[in-house]
């Protein structure tokens, strides 16, 4: 431990532990020195407490062995002053007397660590000093590590200070979503598609509107897969993969998600290139999703072989990945992810045609343009009606997925509303200050069954 008096510069630490021996009898100091010189320590001596305190002003001391009976200042008083000035210095009291009062005073005032009597056993003394210094060294090392960890944590807190409010907002929303999810969990277990939609919306939490875009991608991908006369299982896997195509975005920082693609520099692109690998890794361990994860890995491959991460080309790219690339870029163009400005559906289709054979499978582009020309995301089906939350009634069935203001899915299409769930939606409306508009089927499914 290094210490100094208030008005003197702190001394430099020694590489080896320093042991200070304090006794007014020279022969005792010599005997103690002989006993301890075998240890890897530096030994200094003082003939009185006053001399020892002066020496400590310029020398860092790790352990003190002090006699009790000394002129001017006894051992208890000396160690008491050491306690105030260098509390981490280890303090041993050595005495040839068994005066209980002196020992008690030394314990109370000097807060000694060990009490030794004269004559001492050299081997026992060396072992005690060695073990005590070793324990002290370990303690100081742990303290240093804790200090370094605290410093790193402080740096992290400073870096995250600007994000704290956003984190609080998201936490509150997630807590509310969690309560809603718990009530809907039994229904979600019955539908694999519901679970996928939930995963897609949570992955898109930092990008409002991305979950709704995922629904659009999923619908378009399913339509394309069916047009190719793929098996029902292949169609389902491609639809699910399209819904989860942005799950790899969890690896991206917020500032990159907010930046349009045409503003990405080389470093941004290297970061973004991790997205398909992260998407694959997040799903590959889930039973039944091996093909889905493989499609997500290859979704950024290009038809001419210039894509990533494996530089596949043509039909070597899984058909599901070719479909996902097409519908993903189509929705991203409409949302303005490429340039920062949304484009019309017609302009998006034109861009796909321009990139046909280089970026996209030309056969798929032709089929897509034929299929999507009739697709209108804003058009309501004939059996749907839009109503406010205070008009909801028990037994009504959602005609479309219900999203929060930030784009997180709350309830999925086909969910039958209960009184408890309706009350929670109304509380959500009051809490958020945003009126919910819910799309429900004109005739609840239970009414149709009864008819």
C-alpha positions in Angstrom: 0.0 0.0 0.0 1.4 3.4 -1.0 0.5 6.4 1.2 1.8 9.8 2.1 1.2 12.7 4.5 -1.4 15.3 3.2 1.2 17.8 2.0 3.8 15.4 0.5 3.9 13.7 -2.9 2.8 10.1 -2.9 5.9 7.7 -3.1 6.4 5.4 -6.0 5.4 1.7 -5.3 8.1 -1.0 -4.9 8.1 -4.0 -7.1 8.5 -6.2 -4.0 6.5 -6.0 -0.8 8.0 -3.7 1.9 8.0 -4.9 5.5 8.7 -2.3 8.2 10.1 -3.5 11.5 9.7 -1.1 14.5 11.4 -1.8 17.9 13.6 0.2 20.2 15.9 -2.8 20.8 18.5 -3.2 18.0 19.0 -6.9 18.7 15.3 -7.5 18.2 15.4 -5.7 14.8 18.4 -7.7 13.7 16.7 -11.0 14.8 13.5 -10.2 12.9 15.5 -9.1 9.8 17.5 -12.4 9.8 14.2 -14.3 10.1 12.5 -12.6 7.2 15.4 -12.1 4.8 14.7 -15.4 3.2 11.4 -14.0 1.9 11.1 -12.0 -1.4 10.5 -8.8 0.5 12.3 -5.5 1.1 12.9 -4.9 4.8 13.2 -1.4 6.5 13.6 -0.7 10.2 12.9 2.0 12.6 13.8 2.4 16.3 10.6 4.2 17.3 7.1 5.0 16.2 8.0 8.6 15.4 10.9 7.5 13.2 8.7 4.9 11.5 6.0 7.5 10.7 8.7 9.8 9.2 10.0 6.9 7.1 6.6 6.0 5.8 6.2 9.5 4.4 8.6 8.6 1.7 8.3 4.8 1.5 5.3 2.6 0.7 4.9 0.0 3.3 2.8 -3.2 2.9 3.3 -4.8 6.3 4.4 -3.5 9.8 5.7 -5.6 12.7 5.8 -3.2 15.7 6.8 -3.7 19.3 4.3 -2.7 22.0 6.6 -1.2 24.7 8.6 1.7 23.1 9.5 5.2 24.4 7.7 8.4 23.2 5.0 6.4 21.5 3.9 2.8 22.2 2.9 0.3 19.6 -0.9 0.8 20.1 -0.6 4.6 19.5 1.8 4.1 16.6 -0.5 1.6 14.9 -3.5 3.7 15.5 -1.9 6.5 13.5 -1.0 4.1 10.8 -4.6 3.0 10.6 -5.7 6.5 9.9 -3.0 7.3 7.3 -2.7 3.9 5.6 -5.6 1.7 6.5 -4.7 -1.0 4.0 -1.2 -1.6 5.5 -1.1 -4.9 7.4 -0.3 -4.4 11.1 1.3 -7.0 13.4 1.9 -6.3 17.1 4.9 -7.9 18.8 5.3 -7.9 22.6 7.1 -9.7 25.3 4.4 -8.9 27.9 1.0 -10.4 28.3 -0.8 -7.3 29.5 -4.4 -7.8 28.5 -5.2 -4.1 28.6 -2.3 -3.3 26.2 -3.5 -6.0 23.8 -7.1 -4.8 23.9 -6.0 -1.2 23.3 -3.9 -2.3 20.4 -6.8 -4.2 18.9 -9.2 -1.4 19.3 -7.0 1.6 18.4 -4.5 0.0 16.0 -6.9 -2.5 14.5 -4.0 -5.1 14.4 -4.3 -8.1 12.1 -2.1 -10.4 14.2 -0.7 -10.5 17.7 2.7 -12.1 18.2 4.6 -12.8 21.4 8.3 -12.9 22.2 10.2 -15.1 21.7 8.7 -16.0 18.3 9.1 -19.1 16.1 11.0 -18.1 12.9 9.3 -20.6 10.7 5.9 -19.7 11.9 6.6 -16.0 11.5 7.8 -16.4 7.9 4.8 -18.5 7.0 2.4 -15.9 8.6 4.1 -13.0 6.8 4.2 -14.9 3.5 0.5 -16.0 3.7 -0.7 -12.5 4.8 1.2 -10.7 2.0 -0.1 -13.2 -0.5 -3.7 -12.7 0.6 -3.2 -9.0 0.5 -1.7 -9.1 -3.0 -4.7 -11.1 -4.2 -7.1 -8.7 -2.6 -5.4 -5.7 -4.2 -5.4 -7.4 -7.6 -9.1 -8.2 -7.3 -9.7 -4.6 -6.3 -7.8 -3.4 -9.3 -9.9 -5.6 -11.6 -13.0 -4.3 -9.9 -11.9 -0.7 -10.4 -11.1 -1.4 -14.1 -14.5 -3.1 -14.5 -16.2 -0.1 -12.9 -14.3 2.3 -15.2 -15.4 0.3 -18.2 -19.0 0.2 -17.0 -18.9 4.0 -16.5 -17.6 4.4 -20.1 -20.5 2.2 -21.3 -23.0 4.2 -19.3 -21.7 7.4 -20.9 -21.9 5.9 -24.4 -25.5 4.7 -23.7 -26.7 7.9 -22.1 -28.3 9.2 -25.2 -30.2 5.9 -25.6 -31.5 5.6 -22.1 -34.9 7.2 -22.8 -35.4 5.1 -25.9 -34.6 2.0 -23.9 -37.1 2.9 -21.2 -39.8 3.5 -23.9 -39.1 0.1 -25.5 -39.0 -1.6 -22.1 -42.4 -0.2 -21.2 -43.8 -1.3 -24.5 -42.2 -4.7 -24.3 -43.7 -5.2 -20.8 -47.1 -4.3 -22.1 -46.7 -6.6 -25.1 -45.5 -9.4 -22.8 -48.7 -9.1 -20.7 -50.8 -9.3 -23.9 -48.7 -12.2 -25.2 -49.2 -14.2 -22.0 -53.0 -13.9 -22.4 -52.7 -15.0 -26.0 -50.1 -17.7 -25.5 -52.5 -20.6 -25.5 -53.9 -19.5 -28.9 -50.4 -18.8 -30.3 -49.3 -22.4 -29.4 -52.0 -23.7 -31.8 -50.6 -21.9 -34.8 -47.1 -22.2 -36.0 -47.7 -19.2 -38.3 -48.7 -17.0 -35.3 -45.4 -17.7 -33.6 -43.5 -16.9 -36.8 -45.3 -13.6 -37.1 -44.5 -12.8 -33.5 -40.8 -13.5 -34.0 -40.8 -11.4 -37.1 -42.4 -8.4 -35.3 -40.0 -8.6 -32.4 -37.0 -8.8 -34.8 -38.3 -5.6 -36.4 -38.9 -3.8 -33.1 -36.3 -1.1 -33.9 -37.8 -0.4 -37.4 -41.4 0.8 -37.2 -43.4 -0.6 -40.1 -41.0 -3.4 -40.8 -43.4 -6.0 -39.3 -46.2 -5.0 -41.6 -43.8 -5.1 -44.5 -42.9 -8.6 -43.5 -46.6 -9.6 -43.9 -46.5 -8.2 -47.4 -43.3 -10.1 -48.3 -44.7 -13.3 -46.9 -47.9 -13.0 -49.0 -46.0 -12.2 -52.2 -43.5 -14.9 -51.6 -46.3 -17.5 -51.1 -48.0 -16.4 -54.3 -44.7 -16.7 -56.3 -44.0 -20.2 -54.8 -47.4 -21.4 -55.7 -47.0 -20.1 -59.3 -44.0 -22.3 -59.6 -46.1 -25.4 -58.6 -43.8 -26.1 -55.6 -44.9 -28.6 -53.0 -47.1 -27.4 -50.1 -44.2 -27.8 -47.7 -41.9 -25.8 -49.9 -44.5 -23.0 -50.2 -44.9 -22.9 -46.5 -41.1 -22.8 -45.8 -40.6 -20.0 -48.4 -43.5 -18.0 -46.9 -42.0 -18.4 -43.4 -38.5 -17.5 -44.6 -39.9 -14.3 -46.3 -41.6 -13.4 -43.0 -38.4 -13.8 -41.1 -36.1 -12.3 -43.8 -35.2 -9.3 -41.6 -34.4 -11.2 -38.4 -30.7 -10.8 -39.2 -31.1 -7.1 -38.6 -30.7 -7.7 -34.9 -27.0 -7.5 -35.6 -27.2 -3.9 -36.9 -26.8 -0.7 -34.9 -29.7 1.7 -34.9 -27.9 4.3 -37.0 -27.4 1.8 -39.8 -31.1 0.9 -39.8 -32.1 4.5 -40.2 -29.7 5.1 -43.1 -30.8 4.4 -46.7 -28.8 1.8 -48.6 -27.4 4.3 -51.1 -25.7 6.1 -48.3 -23.8 3.0 -47.0 -20.0 3.3 -47.2 -17.6 0.4 -47.3 -17.6 -0.1 -43.6 -21.4 -0.1 -43.5 -21.6 -2.7 -46.2 -19.2 -5.0 -44.4 -21.3 -4.7 -41.3 -24.5 -5.3 -43.4 -23.0 -8.3 -45.0 -23.3 -10.1 -41.6 -27.1 -10.0 -41.8 -27.7 -13.3 -43.7 -25.1 -15.1 -41.6 -26.8 -13.9 -38.4 -30.2 -14.8 -39.8 -29.0 -18.4 -40.5 -27.3 -18.8 -37.2 -30.4 -17.6 -35.3 -32.6 -20.3 -36.8 -30.3 -23.2 -37.8 -30.6 -24.9 -34.4 -34.4 -24.9 -34.4 -35.9 -28.3 -35.4 -37.7 -28.1 -38.8 -36.1 -24.8 -39.8 -33.0 -26.0 -41.6 -34.3 -25.1 -45.1 -35.6 -21.8 -43.8 -32.2 -20.8 -42.3 -30.5 -21.9 -45.6 -32.8 -19.6 -47.6 -32.1 -16.7 -45.3 -28.3 -17.2 -45.7 -28.6 -17.0 -49.5 -31.1 -14.2 -49.8 -28.4 -11.7 -50.8 -26.9 -13.8 -53.5 -27.3 -12.4 -57.0 -28.3 -14.2 -60.1 -25.1 -13.2 -61.9 -22.9 -14.5 -58.9 -21.9 -11.1 -57.6 -23.8 -11.4 -54.3 -22.8 -12.7 -50.8 -21.9 -14.5 -48.6 -21.1 -17.5 -50.9 -21.1 -15.9 -54.4 -23.7 -18.4 -55.7 -25.2 -17.9 -59.2 -28.2 -18.9 -61.2 -30.1 -22.0 -60.2 -27.4 -22.8 -57.6 -29.1 -20.2 -55.4 -32.0 -21.9 -53.6 -35.3 -21.0 -55.3 -36.7 -19.8 -51.9 -33.7 -17.3 -51.6 -34.3 -16.1 -55.1 -38.0 -15.4 -54.3 -37.1 -13.7 -51.0 -34.6 -11.4 -52.7 -37.3 -10.3 -55.1 -40.1 -9.6 -52.7 -37.7 -8.1 -50.0 -36.3 -5.5 -52.4 -39.7 -4.8 -53.8 -41.0 -3.9 -50.3 -37.8 -2.0 -49.4 -38.2 0.1 -52.6 -41.7 1.0 -51.7 -40.7 1.8 -48.1 -37.8 4.0 -49.2 -35.1 1.8 -47.8 -32.9 2.2 -50.9 -32.9 6.0 -51.4 -34.6 7.3 -48.3 -37.7 8.2 -50.5 -40.6 5.8 -51.0 -41.4 4.9 -54.6 -44.6 3.8 -56.2 -45.4 0.1 -56.8 -45.0 0.7 -60.6 -41.6 2.3 -60.1 -40.5 -0.6 -57.9 -41.5 -3.1 -60.5 -39.6 -1.2 -63.2 -36.5 -1.3 -61.0 -36.9 -5.1 -60.6 -37.1 -5.5 -64.4 -34.0 -3.3 -64.9 -32.1 -5.6 -62.6 -33.4 -8.8 -64.1 -30.7 -11.4 -65.0 -28.1 -9.5 -63.0 -29.6 -9.3 -59.6 -32.8 -11.4 -59.9 -34.0 -14.6 -61.6 -35.6 -13.3 -64.9 -38.3 -16.0 -64.8 -39.3 -15.0 -61.3 -39.3 -11.3 -62.3 -41.8 -12.0 -65.1 -44.1 -14.1 -62.8 -43.8 -11.5 -60.0 -44.8 -8.6 -62.2 -47.8 -10.4 -63.4 -48.9 -11.5 -59.9 -48.1 -8.3 -58.0 -49.9 -5.9 -60.5 -53.2 -6.9 -58.9 -51.8 -6.7 -55.4 -52.8 -3.6 -53.3 -51.8 -3.6 -49.7 -54.2 -0.8 -48.8 -57.3 -2.5 -50.2 -59.6 -4.0 -47.6 -61.2 -7.4 -48.3 -65.0 -7.4 -48.8 -65.6 -9.2 -45.5 -63.5 -6.8 -43.4 -64.7 -3.8 -41.4 -62.6 -1.1 -39.6 -63.8 -0.2 -36.1 -62.5 1.7 -33.0 -61.4 -0.2 -29.9 -64.4 1.0 -27.9 -66.7 -0.6 -30.4 -65.2 -4.1 -30.1 -67.4 -6.9 -28.8 -66.7 -10.3 -27.5 -66.5 -13.0 -30.2 -65.3 -10.6 -33.0 -62.4 -12.0 -35.1 -59.5 -10.1 -36.3 -59.4 -9.8 -40.1 -55.8 -8.5 -40.2 -52.8 -8.5 -37.8 -53.0 -5.7 -35.2 -49.8 -3.7 -34.6 -48.6 -1.2 -32.0 -47.5 2.3 -32.9 -43.9 1.1 -33.2 -44.8 -1.7 -35.6 -44.8 -4.6 -33.1 -47.5 -7.2 -33.6 -50.0 -7.4 -30.8 -52.5 -9.9 -32.1 -52.6 -12.0 -35.2 -55.2 -12.4 -37.9 -58.0 -14.9 -37.0 -57.7 -14.2 -33.2 -61.1 -14.3 -31.5 -61.5 -11.4 -29.0 -62.5 -12.0 -25.4 -63.8 -9.3 -23.0 -60.5 -9.4 -21.1 -58.5 -8.9 -24.2 -60.8 -6.0 -25.4 -60.3 -4.3 -22.0 -56.5 -4.6 -22.4 -56.6 -3.1 -25.9 -58.6 -0.2 -24.5 -56.1 0.3 -21.7 -53.3 0.2 -24.3 -55.1 2.9 -26.2 -55.4 5.1 -23.1 -51.8 4.5 -22.2 -50.3 5.3 -25.6 -52.6 8.2 -26.4 -53.2 6.7 -29.8 -56.6 5.5 -31.1 -56.5 1.9 -32.3 -58.4 1.0 -35.5 -59.0 -2.7 -35.7 -60.0 -4.7 -38.8 -62.5 -7.4 -37.9 -64.5 -9.8 -40.0 -68.0 -8.6 -40.7 -69.5 -11.8 -39.2 -67.6 -13.5 -36.3 -66.7 -17.1 -37.0 -69.0 -18.3 -34.1 -72.0 -16.6 -35.7 -71.3 -18.3 -39.0 -71.0 -21.7 -37.3 -74.4 -21.2 -35.6 -75.9 -20.2 -39.0 
